[in-house]
């Protein structure tokens, strides 16, 4: 999307020194190269650009607007795994977990490597929270066939209390009204209203 956006903007092409008929770098080249540099370098570049905007009078400093939006994580919902309690998993499932027809012990897509720490793989919800999940799962198992999308092969009730992503342990399950559950991060940014300059942006747990 970044390359596509740059190819449609004459001002960006002029800024990065490309002509209209020049081929832009392949998107995977940028993605792979970006992973070679530490986060501190990108923060320094952002700070330097912001300083330049301030020196040019583009940042008034009077009013800041803040907005947030979910960012899709690079991980599949099919690879979610159940968190393991301190007790034996099977006895725990029998006691508090009402598994739907689609919610198995082994995920649909097994992750090659588990990057989650032992803490992230362990259930930390208290008994009251687990009881609420148990009630929701009972209702889900009872009427899941009538829910939109219930016929999909991966349809199941998922929660951050009971599931984690071994591919991206920091990603969290979140949902917007009318949308499917996804593994997301929450992006929050502030914009100076003088010339709409971004003054800060962070990614948090969704």
N, C-alpha and C positions, 0 to 999 in steps of 0.2 A: 504493500500500500504506500510505503514511503517513496519508492521509486516511481510509482504511478502518479503520485501527487506532485513530485518534482517535475515530471515530464509535462505536466499540464500548467505549470506556473512559470511564466517568462521571467518574473522577478527572481525566483529561486535559481533558475538556470543562469541568469546573469551573475548572481551572487557567487555561485560555485564555479563559474568560468566555463560553462558549456554553451555551445551554439545549438540552434534548433535541430540541426541534422546530426549532432553528435550522439552516439550511443551512451546511455548512462550505465554505470556498473550494474552487474547482475545482483539481484536482491540478496541471494545467499552469500555473496562475497561480503556485503556489508554486515550481515548477521554473524558470520563466522569471525570476521575481523573484530567486531565489537566485543566478542567474548574473550578476546586476547588481552584486553585492557582492564585494569581494576576500576572499581566504582569511583574511586577518588579522582581519577582523571576526568571523568564526565562531570563530576561536581565542580572541579576547577574550571572546566570550559564553560559550564553554565554560569558560574559566578563571574567569570571574565566578561562574558557577553552581557550579563546584567549590569556590570559596572560601566561598560561602554554605552549602554542605553541610558543610564543615569547621567553620565557626563554629557550626552547629547540632549538632555532635557526631555527624554521620552517617558520618564517615570516621575509622576507628580508627588507620590507618597501620601496623597490625601485620602483616597478611598481604595480599598481592596475588596474585590468580590471573590468568593470562594465557591467552588463547585466540586462535585465528586461524581465518579462514574466507575462501574465495574470494568476490570480488564481481564479478559479470558486468559487463564493459565495454560501453559503448554503441557497439559496432562489430560488424560481421558477419564471420563466418569466410569468407563468399563473396567478400569484398573484399580478401582477403590477396593480396599481391604478392610475387614472388620477389625476394630481395635480389640486387643486382647486384655482381659481383666487379670487381676493377680491370681484368681482361681483358675481352674481348668476351663478352657474355652467351651467344650461341649456341655458341661454342667451349667455354665453361665448362659449359654444359648437356650437351654431347656427352661431355665428359670425366668429370664426376663426378655428374651428375644423371640418374637413371633415372626419367623422367616416366611416371606411370601414365596410364591413359586419361582420368582426370578432372583431371589436374594440367596445365593449359595455361599458356602464357606470359601470356595475358590472363585476369584473374580473371573469375569468373562475373558479379560485380557490380562494375563499375568505379566507384571512388570519384570524386566530383566534384572534390574538392580533395585534394592530397597534403600532409599536415601533417608528414610525417616529414622529419627533417634528412638531409643527405647521409650522415652517419655511420650513421644508423639504416637507410638503404637499402643500405649496403655490407656484404658478408659479412666478419665478423671472426673466424670460426672458423678454427682451424689445420687443417693437412692431416690430422692424425689424427682430429679430430672430423668433418671432411668425409668421410673414408673410412668412418667408422662409419655416417654417414647414408647413404652410397652403398650399404653392405651392407643396411641396413634397407629402403631403397627397392627394392633388387633383390628381397628377400623379399616386400615389399608388392606389387610388380608381378606376382610369380609366383602368389601365392595370395590376392590381394585379392578375387576373386570369391567366396571361401568365408568371408570375414569378415562379421560382423554389420553391416548397414548399408552394405555395399559397393555395393549397387544404387542408393543415393541419388545424385542428380545431382552433389552436391558432394563425394563421398567421395574423399579423397586423403590422402597422408601429409604432415603439416605439422610444422614445427619452428621454434623461435625462431632457430635457426642459419641457416635458409634463407628464412624468410618474415617479413614485417612487415606491420603494419596502417597504411595511409596515412590512415585516418580517425582512429585513436587510436594514435599511434606508441608511447606509453608502456605500452599494454596488452601482455600477454604470453600466449602460448598455454600453457595448462595443462590437466591432466587428472586426474581422480580415478578410482580403481579402479571399473570398471564403468560409467563415465560417458563421454560424448563430449567431445572436445577443445573448449575454449571460450577466448575471449579474456577474460582475467580480470585483476583486481588481487588482492593479498593484504591483507586487513584484519587487523590485530592490535590487540587491546584488553586493557587491564588493569582489573580490578575489585577494589575494596576489599571484603573479605569481611564487614566489620562490618554494613553495610546494603546491600550489593550496589550501591555507587555506582561508576560508570565513572570512572576517574581519568585514563585516557589512551587515545587511539585514533589509529591511523595507517594509511595505505594505502601499500603497497609494491608493487614489481614481483612478479608471481606467479612 
